[in-house]
Amino acid sequence: MNLRIKDELQLKRYHKLADGKKQVVNEILTRHLRACRREKVEPELEATFREAIDMAIVGSWEPDQPLEIEGPRWQYDVYVSPSKEAA
């Protein structure tokens, strides 16, 4: 990953990681950047980089799973005011 991370401590932590854990960090950052691009917001790289390293070390990160159910996941009833309901 070729990002401009300025936090030297986090860069040292990253370089000490095993290759598998580096791949996890890279995937988390890639997903973050893709989501920021999609939503047209400025990415928060420093904090995301630090949290990605922590997640890789702890092992609390899991890759995305395919959706079990296709189509809309939630359905909400539309509110109808009592005055319209009586009409």
C-alpha positions in Angstrom: 0.0 0.0 0.0 1.4 3.4 -1.0 -0.4 5.8 1.3 1.0 9.0 2.9 0.8 8.0 6.5 2.7 10.5 8.7 2.5 8.7 12.0 5.9 7.1 12.4 4.9 4.9 15.3 2.0 3.4 13.3 4.3 2.9 10.3 6.7 1.0 12.5 3.9 -1.1 13.9 2.7 -1.9 10.4 6.2 -2.9 9.2 6.6 -5.3 12.2 3.4 -7.2 11.2 3.4 -10.6 9.5 2.5 -10.6 5.8 -1.0 -12.0 6.5 -1.8 -9.2 9.0 -0.4 -6.6 6.6 -2.9 -7.9 4.0 -5.7 -7.5 6.5 -4.6 -3.9 7.1 -4.4 -3.2 3.4 -7.8 -4.6 2.8 -9.4 -2.6 5.5 -7.8 0.6 4.1 -8.8 -0.3 0.6 -12.4 -0.8 1.7 -12.3 2.5 3.6 -11.0 4.4 0.6 -13.6 2.8 -1.7 -16.4 3.8 0.7 -15.1 7.4 1.0 -14.9 7.7 -2.8 -18.4 6.3 -3.2 -19.8 8.7 -0.6 -17.7 11.6 -1.8 -16.1 12.3 1.6 -12.5 12.9 2.6 -10.9 9.7 4.0 -9.6 9.7 7.5 -6.4 7.8 6.9 -4.4 8.2 10.1 -7.2 6.9 12.5 -8.3 4.2 10.1 -4.7 3.0 9.7 -4.2 2.8 13.5 -7.5 1.0 14.0 -6.8 -1.4 11.1 -3.5 -2.4 12.7 -5.2 -2.9 16.0 -7.9 -5.1 14.4 -5.3 -7.1 12.5 -3.3 -7.7 15.7 -6.4 -8.7 17.8 -7.9 -10.7 15.0 -11.3 -9.1 15.3 -11.7 -8.3 11.6 -13.6 -10.6 9.2 -13.9 -10.1 5.5 -17.3 -9.3 4.0 -19.7 -12.2 3.6 -22.2 -12.5 0.8 -25.8 -11.5 1.6 -27.9 -14.4 2.8 -31.1 -12.8 1.6 -31.4 -10.9 -1.7 -33.6 -7.9 -2.1 -34.7 -5.3 0.5 -33.6 -6.2 4.0 -36.0 -3.9 5.9 -39.5 -2.8 5.3 -41.1 0.1 7.2 -44.8 0.9 7.4 -45.6 4.3 6.0 -47.0 6.7 8.6 -50.5 7.9 7.8 -51.8 10.8 9.9 -55.1 10.2 11.6 -56.7 13.0 9.7 -55.8 11.4 6.3 -56.8 8.0 7.6 -60.3 9.2 8.5 -60.8 10.8 5.1 
